[in-house]
Amino acid sequence: MQRCGDVIMMPAPECQLTSVPGYIVYSACGSFWVPMLGMIVFYWKIYKTADESLQSLLLSKLPLHYLLLLLLHPKANISHGLPVHKL
């Protein structure tokens, strides 16, 4: 404690990090490993869905210009052979 005029100054408390191994593992898992594994699973599902969509487009026997049209304009309707945009 220090005295500065009429005010008594108390030292600021220091923040102590814990060194308990169980808490360190729990904290690391909750803040990094579990979210990372979740993101990997979700991105894998997105990748597989996109890959299946692309494979079905490539196997559909459509001419290349229709495939490009579908990739560039996903709302294009080519069911009758001519590209018609849906509103």
N, CA, C and O atoms as CSV, one atom per row, in Angstrom:
chain,resi,resn,atom,element,x,y,z
A,1,MET,N,N,0.845,-1.184,0.000
A,1,MET,CA,C,0.000,0.000,0.000
A,1,MET,C,C,0.880,1.233,0.000
A,1,MET,O,O,1.905,1.298,0.678
A,2,GLN,N,N,0.451,2.199,-0.773
A,2,GLN,CA,C,1.126,3.491,-0.778
A,2,GLN,C,C,0.112,4.553,-0.420
A,2,GLN,O,O,-1.084,4.439,-0.688
A,3,ARG,N,N,0.634,5.569,0.184
A,3,ARG,CA,C,-0.237,6.673,0.554
A,3,ARG,C,C,0.127,7.858,-0.327
A,3,ARG,O,O,1.294,8.242,-0.414
A,4,CYS,N,N,-0.874,8.434,-0.977
A,4,CYS,CA,C,-0.668,9.581,-1.850
A,4,CYS,C,C,-1.629,10.663,-1.387
A,4,CYS,O,O,-2.776,10.706,-1.831
A,5,GLY,N,N,-1.180,11.520,-0.516
A,5,GLY,CA,C,-2.062,12.535,0.045
A,5,GLY,C,C,-3.098,11.873,0.925
A,5,GLY,O,O,-2.746,11.158,1.864
A,6,ASP,N,N,-4.375,12.098,0.640
A,6,ASP,CA,C,-5.455,11.504,1.413
A,6,ASP,C,C,-5.933,10.172,0.822
A,6,ASP,O,O,-6.848,9.546,1.357
A,7,VAL,N,N,-5.315,9.744,-0.274
A,7,VAL,CA,C,-5.760,8.536,-0.973
A,7,VAL,C,C,-4.778,7.408,-0.696
A,7,VAL,O,O,-3.564,7.589,-0.789
A,8,ILE,N,N,-5.308,6.259,-0.361
A,8,ILE,CA,C,-4.462,5.081,-0.168
A,8,ILE,C,C,-4.505,4.278,-1.468
A,8,ILE,O,O,-5.576,3.874,-1.920
A,9,MET,N,N,-3.352,4.055,-2.053
A,9,MET,CA,C,-3.249,3.343,-3.342
A,9,MET,C,C,-2.998,1.861,-3.064
A,9,MET,O,O,-2.030,1.508,-2.391
A,10,MET,N,N,-3.866,1.005,-3.578
A,10,MET,CA,C,-3.716,-0.437,-3.442
A,10,MET,C,C,-3.093,-0.962,-4.737
A,10,MET,O,O,-3.441,-0.483,-5.815
A,11,PRO,N,N,-2.183,-1.931,-4.657
A,11,PRO,CA,C,-1.611,-2.494,-5.892
A,11,PRO,C,C,-2.687,-3.268,-6.667
A,11,PRO,O,O,-3.556,-3.910,-6.077
A,12,ALA,N,N,-2.607,-3.193,-7.976
A,12,ALA,CA,C,-3.576,-3.892,-8.834
A,12,ALA,C,C,-3.344,-5.392,-8.725
A,12,ALA,O,O,-2.196,-5.837,-8.722
A,13,PRO,N,N,-4.414,-6.181,-8.635
A,13,PRO,CA,C,-4.234,-7.640,-8.557
A,13,PRO,C,C,-3.725,-8.174,-9.898
A,13,PRO,O,O,-4.112,-7.686,-10.960
A,14,GLU,N,N,-2.868,-9.166,-9.835
A,14,GLU,CA,C,-2.331,-9.777,-11.055
A,14,GLU,C,C,-3.206,-10.955,-11.463
A,14,GLU,O,O,-3.709,-11.695,-10.617
A,15,CYS,N,N,-3.378,-11.115,-12.749
A,15,CYS,CA,C,-4.156,-12.232,-13.280
A,15,CYS,C,C,-3.255,-13.462,-13.317
A,15,CYS,O,O,-2.182,-13.437,-13.920
A,16,GLN,N,N,-3.685,-14.510,-12.686
A,16,GLN,CA,C,-2.907,-15.746,-12.634
A,16,GLN,C,C,-3.522,-16.773,-13.583
A,16,GLN,O,O,-4.732,-17.001,-13.559
A,17,LEU,N,N,-2.690,-17.386,-14.412
A,17,LEU,CA,C,-3.149,-18.471,-15.274
A,17,LEU,C,C,-3.051,-19.776,-14.511
A,17,LEU,O,O,-2.124,-19.989,-13.729
A,18,THR,N,N,-4.013,-20.638,-14.748
A,18,THR,CA,C,-4.004,-21.916,-14.051
A,18,THR,C,C,-3.055,-22.889,-14.737
A,18,THR,O,O,-2.868,-22.840,-15.952
A,19,SER,N,N,-2.478,-23.746,-13.966
A,19,SER,CA,C,-1.591,-24.766,-14.532
A,19,SER,C,C,-2.141,-26.167,-14.286
A,19,SER,O,O,-1.394,-27.144,-14.316
A,20,VAL,N,N,-3.443,-26.265,-14.044
A,20,VAL,CA,C,-4.085,-27.568,-13.848
A,20,VAL,C,C,-4.217,-28.243,-15.220
A,20,VAL,O,O,-4.887,-27.712,-16.106
A,21,PRO,N,N,-3.589,-29.397,-15.401
A,21,PRO,CA,C,-3.591,-30.036,-16.726
A,21,PRO,C,C,-4.993,-30.327,-17.265
A,21,PRO,O,O,-5.233,-30.151,-18.459
A,22,GLY,N,N,-5.912,-30.762,-16.425
A,22,GLY,CA,C,-7.262,-31.066,-16.889
A,22,GLY,C,C,-7.964,-29.854,-17.459
A,22,GLY,O,O,-8.643,-29.950,-18.481
A,23,TYR,N,N,-7.806,-28.709,-16.806
A,23,TYR,CA,C,-8.448,-27.484,-17.297
A,23,TYR,C,C,-7.790,-27.011,-18.589
A,23,TYR,O,O,-8.467,-26.492,-19.477
A,24,ILE,N,N,-6.489,-27.187,-18.699
A,24,ILE,CA,C,-5.789,-26.770,-19.923
A,24,ILE,C,C,-6.299,-27.576,-21.121
A,24,ILE,O,O,-6.554,-27.014,-22.187
A,25,VAL,N,N,-6.448,-28.892,-20.946
A,25,VAL,CA,C,-6.951,-29.744,-22.030
A,25,VAL,C,C,-8.399,-29.382,-22.352
A,25,VAL,O,O,-8.759,-29.255,-23.522
A,26,TYR,N,N,-9.229,-29.214,-21.327
A,26,TYR,CA,C,-10.630,-28.847,-21.513
A,26,TYR,C,C,-10.746,-27.505,-22.253
A,26,TYR,O,O,-11.555,-27.368,-23.171
A,27,SER,N,N,-9.949,-26.537,-21.856
A,27,SER,CA,C,-9.998,-25.215,-22.475
A,27,SER,C,C,-9.551,-25.264,-23.934
A,27,SER,O,O,-10.166,-24.642,-24.799
A,28,ALA,N,N,-8.475,-26.009,-24.201
A,28,ALA,CA,C,-7.977,-26.110,-25.583
A,28,ALA,C,C,-8.989,-26.821,-26.473
A,28,ALA,O,O,-9.195,-26.430,-27.622
A,29,CYS,N,N,-9.618,-27.865,-25.943
A,29,CYS,CA,C,-10.612,-28.590,-26.746
A,29,CYS,C,C,-11.822,-27.711,-27.044
A,29,CYS,O,O,-12.305,-27.676,-28.176
A,30,GLY,N,N,-12.305,-27.012,-26.042
A,30,GLY,CA,C,-13.502,-26.193,-26.220
A,30,GLY,C,C,-13.285,-24.967,-27.075
A,30,GLY,O,O,-14.218,-24.491,-27.722
A,31,SER,N,N,-12.067,-24.444,-27.090
A,31,SER,CA,C,-11.850,-23.207,-27.836
A,31,SER,C,C,-11.204,-23.419,-29.198
A,31,SER,O,O,-11.233,-22.509,-30.027
A,32,PHE,N,N,-10.620,-24.594,-29.462
A,32,PHE,CA,C,-9.947,-24.783,-30.744
A,32,PHE,C,C,-10.331,-26.101,-31.421
A,32,PHE,O,O,-10.838,-26.086,-32.543
A,33,TRP,N,N,-10.101,-27.224,-30.770
A,33,TRP,CA,C,-10.233,-28.519,-31.439
A,33,TRP,C,C,-11.666,-28.853,-31.818
A,33,TRP,O,O,-11.908,-29.283,-32.946
A,34,VAL,N,N,-12.611,-28.675,-30.931
A,34,VAL,CA,C,-14.012,-29.005,-31.245
A,34,VAL,C,C,-14.555,-28.110,-32.368
A,34,VAL,O,O,-15.165,-28.634,-33.300
A,35,PRO,N,N,-14.359,-26.766,-32.323
A,35,PRO,CA,C,-14.821,-25.955,-33.458
A,35,PRO,C,C,-14.128,-26.310,-34.767
A,35,PRO,O,O,-14.754,-26.284,-35.827
A,36,MET,N,N,-12.827,-26.645,-34.703
A,36,MET,CA,C,-12.116,-27.003,-35.921
A,36,MET,C,C,-12.693,-28.282,-36.531
A,36,MET,O,O,-12.897,-28.351,-37.743
A,37,LEU,N,N,-12.953,-29.279,-35.713
A,37,LEU,CA,C,-13.535,-30.518,-36.232
A,37,LEU,C,C,-14.932,-30.283,-36.801
A,37,LEU,O,O,-15.297,-30.879,-37.815
A,38,GLY,N,N,-15.713,-29.420,-36.156
A,38,GLY,CA,C,-17.028,-29.075,-36.693
A,38,GLY,C,C,-16.929,-28.415,-38.050
A,38,GLY,O,O,-17.696,-28.740,-38.957
A,39,MET,N,N,-15.991,-27.489,-38.203
A,39,MET,CA,C,-15.821,-26.816,-39.495
A,39,MET,C,C,-15.363,-27.797,-40.568
A,39,MET,O,O,-15.806,-27.707,-41.713
A,40,ILE,N,N,-14.490,-28.726,-40.219
A,40,ILE,CA,C,-14.032,-29.721,-41.193
A,40,ILE,C,C,-15.202,-30.578,-41.664
A,40,ILE,O,O,-15.329,-30.852,-42.857
A,41,VAL,N,N,-16.057,-31.002,-40.735
A,41,VAL,CA,C,-17.218,-31.826,-41.109
A,41,VAL,C,C,-18.160,-31.050,-42.023
A,41,VAL,O,O,-18.592,-31.574,-43.050
A,42,PHE,N,N,-18.485,-29.804,-41.663
A,42,PHE,CA,C,-19.409,-29.022,-42.475
A,42,PHE,C,C,-18.836,-28.710,-43.854
A,42,PHE,O,O,-19.553,-28.797,-44.851
A,43,TYR,N,N,-17.552,-28.346,-43.925
A,43,TYR,CA,C,-16.955,-28.062,-45.224
A,43,TYR,C,C,-16.845,-29.327,-46.074
A,43,TYR,O,O,-16.958,-29.250,-47.298
A,44,TRP,N,N,-16.628,-30.487,-45.456
A,44,TRP,CA,C,-16.600,-31.741,-46.201
A,44,TRP,C,C,-17.970,-32.029,-46.813
A,44,TRP,O,O,-18.064,-32.473,-47.957
A,45,LYS,N,N,-19.029,-31.774,-46.046
A,45,LYS,CA,C,-20.378,-31.986,-46.575
A,45,LYS,C,C,-20.661,-31.034,-47.738
A,45,LYS,O,O,-21.256,-31.445,-48.734
A,46,ILE,N,N,-20.250,-29.781,-47.629
A,46,ILE,CA,C,-20.431,-28.819,-48.723
A,46,ILE,C,C,-19.662,-29.278,-49.951
A,46,ILE,O,O,-20.183,-29.225,-51.065
A,47,TYR,N,N,-18.422,-29.729,-49.759
A,47,TYR,CA,C,-17.602,-30.200,-50.874
A,47,TYR,C,C,-18.257,-31.392,-51.569
A,47,TYR,O,O,-18.339,-31.428,-52.796
A,48,LYS,N,N,-18.727,-32.379,-50.776
A,48,LYS,CA,C,-19.339,-33.560,-51.371
A,48,LYS,C,C,-20.605,-33.203,-52.146
A,48,LYS,O,O,-20.841,-33.757,-53.220
A,49,THR,N,N,-21.421,-32.289,-51.626
A,49,THR,CA,C,-22.635,-31.876,-52.323
A,49,THR,C,C,-22.290,-31.169,-53.633
A,49,THR,O,O,-22.914,-31.424,-54.663
A,50,ALA,N,N,-21.302,-30.288,-53.592
A,50,ALA,CA,C,-20.887,-29.585,-54.814
A,50,ALA,C,C,-20.311,-30.561,-55.830
A,50,ALA,O,O,-20.574,-30.432,-57.026
A,51,ASP,N,N,-19.531,-31.533,-55.373
A,51,ASP,CA,C,-18.943,-32.517,-56.275
A,51,ASP,C,C,-20.022,-33.378,-56.919
A,51,ASP,O,O,-19.961,-33.652,-58.117
A,52,GLU,N,N,-21.006,-33.808,-56.136
A,52,GLU,CA,C,-22.101,-34.597,-56.697
A,52,GLU,C,C,-22.904,-33.797,-57.711
A,52,GLU,O,O,-23.319,-34.337,-58.737
A,53,SER,N,N,-23.130,-32.514,-57.435
A,53,SER,CA,C,-23.860,-31.668,-58.386
A,53,SER,C,C,-23.089,-31.525,-59.686
A,53,SER,O,O,-23.670,-31.607,-60.768
A,54,LEU,N,N,-21.793,-31.314,-59.584
A,54,LEU,CA,C,-20.978,-31.171,-60.787
A,54,LEU,C,C,-20.946,-32.474,-61.575
A,54,LEU,O,O,-21.043,-32.457,-62.802
A,55,GLN,N,N,-20.810,-33.599,-60.885
A,55,GLN,CA,C,-20.793,-34.889,-61.579
A,55,GLN,C,C,-22.118,-35.147,-62.306
A,55,GLN,O,O,-22.122,-35.651,-63.429
A,56,SER,N,N,-23.235,-34.805,-61.669
A,56,SER,CA,C,-24.526,-35.027,-62.331
A,56,SER,C,C,-24.681,-34.106,-63.532
A,56,SER,O,O,-25.296,-34.489,-64.528
A,57,LEU,N,N,-24.132,-32.896,-63.454
A,57,LEU,CA,C,-24.179,-32.007,-64.619
A,57,LEU,C,C,-23.325,-32.559,-65.763
A,57,LEU,O,O,-23.740,-32.541,-66.922
A,58,LEU,N,N,-22.145,-33.043,-65.429
A,58,LEU,CA,C,-21.249,-33.542,-66.472
A,58,LEU,C,C,-21.778,-34.832,-67.102
A,58,LEU,O,O,-21.497,-35.101,-68.270
A,59,LEU,N,N,-22.526,-35.622,-66.360
A,59,LEU,CA,C,-23.073,-36.868,-66.894
A,59,LEU,C,C,-24.436,-36.691,-67.552
A,59,LEU,O,O,-25.030,-37.669,-68.005
A,60,SER,N,N,-24.935,-35.477,-67.613
A,60,SER,CA,C,-26.285,-35.251,-68.123
A,60,SER,C,C,-26.359,-35.215,-69.644
A,60,SER,O,O,-27.450,-35.071,-70.195
A,61,LYS,N,N,-25.251,-35.340,-70.326
A,61,LYS,CA,C,-25.204,-35.374,-71.800
A,61,LYS,C,C,-25.665,-34.065,-72.442
A,61,LYS,O,O,-26.083,-34.053,-73.600
A,62,LEU,N,N,-25.588,-32.965,-71.691
A,62,LEU,CA,C,-25.936,-31.673,-72.272
A,62,LEU,C,C,-24.745,-31.126,-73.039
A,62,LEU,O,O,-23.603,-31.419,-72.685
A,63,PRO,N,N,-24.982,-30.345,-74.073
A,63,PRO,CA,C,-23.872,-29.707,-74.777
A,63,PRO,C,C,-23.097,-28.790,-73.832
A,63,PRO,O,O,-23.636,-28.298,-72.840
A,64,LEU,N,N,-21.828,-28.572,-74.158
A,64,LEU,CA,C,-20.942,-27.807,-73.283
A,64,LEU,C,C,-21.457,-26.396,-73.022
A,64,LEU,O,O,-21.326,-25.897,-71.904
A,65,HIS,N,N,-22.043,-25.737,-74.032
A,65,HIS,CA,C,-22.503,-24.362,-73.815
A,65,HIS,C,C,-23.677,-24.321,-72.837
A,65,HIS,O,O,-23.844,-23.327,-72.130
A,66,TYR,N,N,-24.494,-25.379,-72.779
A,66,TYR,CA,C,-25.558,-25.423,-71.776
A,66,TYR,C,C,-24.987,-25.637,-70.376
A,66,TYR,O,O,-25.464,-25.050,-69.405
A,67,LEU,N,N,-23.957,-26.489,-70.284
A,67,LEU,CA,C,-23.321,-26.698,-68.982
A,67,LEU,C,C,-22.713,-25.404,-68.460
A,67,LEU,O,O,-22.844,-25.077,-67.281
A,68,LEU,N,N,-22.048,-24.672,-69.346
A,68,LEU,CA,C,-21.473,-23.387,-68.934
A,68,LEU,C,C,-22.555,-22.404,-68.527
A,68,LEU,O,O,-22.393,-21.654,-67.564
A,69,LEU,N,N,-23.658,-22.409,-69.260
A,69,LEU,CA,C,-24.778,-21.534,-68.910
A,69,LEU,C,C,-25.315,-21.873,-67.524
A,69,LEU,O,O,-25.600,-20.980,-66.726
A,70,LEU,N,N,-25.451,-23.164,-67.242
A,70,LEU,CA,C,-25.941,-23.578,-65.917
A,70,LEU,C,C,-24.967,-23.198,-64.807
A,70,LEU,O,O,-25.389,-22.795,-63.723
A,71,LEU,N,N,-23.673,-23.323,-65.069
A,71,LEU,CA,C,-22.686,-22.969,-64.054
A,71,LEU,C,C,-22.642,-21.467,-63.809
A,71,LEU,O,O,-22.463,-21.023,-62.675
A,72,LEU,N,N,-22.804,-20.682,-64.875
A,72,LEU,CA,C,-22.727,-19.220,-64.728
A,72,LEU,C,C,-24.052,-18.612,-64.294
A,72,LEU,O,O,-24.070,-17.588,-63.611
A,73,HIS,N,N,-25.156,-19.232,-64.682
A,73,HIS,CA,C,-26.490,-18.729,-64.342
A,73,HIS,C,C,-27.323,-19.888,-63.790
A,73,HIS,O,O,-28.078,-20.513,-64.535
A,74,PRO,N,N,-27.194,-20.181,-62.491
A,74,PRO,CA,C,-27.856,-21.367,-61.943
A,74,PRO,C,C,-29.376,-21.334,-62.034
A,74,PRO,O,O,-30.007,-22.385,-61.928
A,75,LYS,N,N,-29.990,-20.161,-62.227
A,75,LYS,CA,C,-31.449,-20.089,-62.304
A,75,LYS,C,C,-31.965,-20.283,-63.722
A,75,LYS,O,O,-33.170,-20.201,-63.958
A,76,ALA,N,N,-31.068,-20.539,-64.670
A,76,ALA,CA,C,-31.487,-20.736,-66.055
A,76,ALA,C,C,-32.248,-22.051,-66.183
A,76,ALA,O,O,-31.883,-23.054,-65.569
A,77,ASN,N,N,-33.304,-22.035,-66.983
A,77,ASN,CA,C,-34.124,-23.221,-67.198
A,77,ASN,C,C,-33.878,-23.702,-68.619
A,77,ASN,O,O,-34.240,-23.020,-69.577
A,78,ILE,N,N,-33.269,-24.867,-68.761
A,78,ILE,CA,C,-32.996,-25.384,-70.104
A,78,ILE,C,C,-33.726,-26.706,-70.335
A,78,ILE,O,O,-33.261,-27.546,-71.105
A,79,SER,N,N,-34.856,-26.889,-69.679
A,79,SER,CA,C,-35.559,-28.163,-69.790
A,79,SER,C,C,-36.127,-28.394,-71.191
A,79,SER,O,O,-36.311,-29.544,-71.589
A,80,HIS,N,N,-36.406,-27.347,-71.938
A,80,HIS,CA,C,-36.969,-27.489,-73.286
A,80,HIS,C,C,-35.911,-27.331,-74.367
A,80,HIS,O,O,-36.242,-27.255,-75.551
A,81,GLY,N,N,-34.662,-27.281,-73.981
A,81,GLY,CA,C,-33.603,-27.159,-74.961
A,81,GLY,C,C,-33.146,-25.728,-75.184
A,81,GLY,O,O,-32.039,-25.504,-75.672
A,82,LEU,N,N,-33.985,-24.750,-74.833
A,82,LEU,CA,C,-33.604,-23.361,-74.990
A,82,LEU,C,C,-33.473,-22.719,-73.606
A,82,LEU,O,O,-34.303,-22.963,-72.730
A,83,PRO,N,N,-32.430,-21.896,-73.402
A,83,PRO,CA,C,-32.275,-21.268,-72.097
A,83,PRO,C,C,-33.341,-20.205,-71.849
A,83,PRO,O,O,-33.451,-19.239,-72.604
A,84,VAL,N,N,-34.121,-20.389,-70.790
A,84,VAL,CA,C,-35.148,-19.443,-70.396
A,84,VAL,C,C,-34.948,-19.174,-68.921
A,84,VAL,O,O,-34.912,-20.109,-68.120
A,85,HIS,N,N,-34.816,-17.905,-68.547
A,85,HIS,CA,C,-34.581,-17.566,-67.139
A,85,HIS,C,C,-35.900,-17.541,-66.377
A,85,HIS,O,O,-36.910,-17.027,-66.856
A,86,LYS,N,N,-35.858,-18.112,-65.180
A,86,LYS,CA,C,-37.021,-18.065,-64.302
A,86,LYS,C,C,-37.055,-16.727,-63.611
A,86,LYS,O,O,-36.008,-16.139,-63.337
A,87,LEU,N,N,-38.244,-16.238,-63.325
A,87,LEU,CA,C,-38.384,-14.968,-62.581
A,87,LEU,C,C,-38.600,-15.222,-61.132
A,87,LEU,O,O,-38.738,-14.279,-60.354
